[in-house]
Amino acid sequence: NASGGLTKFESNGTETLRVSSDGEVTKPLQPRFHARLLTDQTSYDGRNVGGTWIIYNTTDYDIGNNFVTSGSDQGRFVAPVSGLYLFQAAAYIWSGNPGWSQSWFDVDGSRKQGTDFVMSSAFDKDFAQNSAQIYLTTGQKIGFHPYNNNNGNTVPDSIYHTWFKGCLLG
């Protein structure tokens, strides 16, 4: 289906792919987000207990509205379609808390295998980062978990240091 400088591909009457006259290729379900903390998160559980993540509570953008900013899933992205996603996250910690020693992504309440990033003693332990490509199926939920084996951490609302981003690769 081609009109107005767009070529659209459809399956059973539903648009599945669009190519514009300048070569941009988009899909209707092409989610992406950038989230961060608007207020400090207190009493963050940095232990390896499963089902804990930073509760990012605001988005700078959320294409597809799949990032949860309130309720029991606050701070998690919910996959609208099955596919390979790229996630990047960071979290700062107040210096009064024990520093982070590693981080990983939490999928459906469990530590996701192959996403651990362990910091060496040469790194500043007040700042955890991670990046991973993860295949999610429709409805799976993912959050970011920095680790320090301490319950009761304060994670500040640093616009430059505490954020979570993601997008569907395909």
ZIJO-V390392 format. One record per run of one state. SS is the DSSP state (helix for helix, strand for strand, loop for the rest). FROM is the first residue (numbers start at 1). TO is the last residue. If there is no record, write none. Layout:
BEGIN
ss from to
SS FROM TO
SS FROM TO
END
This chain:
BEGIN
ss from to
loop 1 1
strand 2 3
loop 4 5
strand 6 11
loop 12 13
strand 14 20
loop 21 24
strand 25 26
loop 27 31
strand 32 36
loop 37 40
strand 41 45
loop 46 57
strand 58 63
loop 64 66
strand 67 67
loop 68 76
strand 77 78
loop 79 82
strand 83 92
loop 93 101
strand 102 107
loop 108 109
strand 110 111
loop 112 116
strand 117 118
loop 119 126
strand 127 136
loop 137 140
strand 141 147
loop 148 150
strand 151 155
loop 156 162
strand 163 168
loop 169 170
END
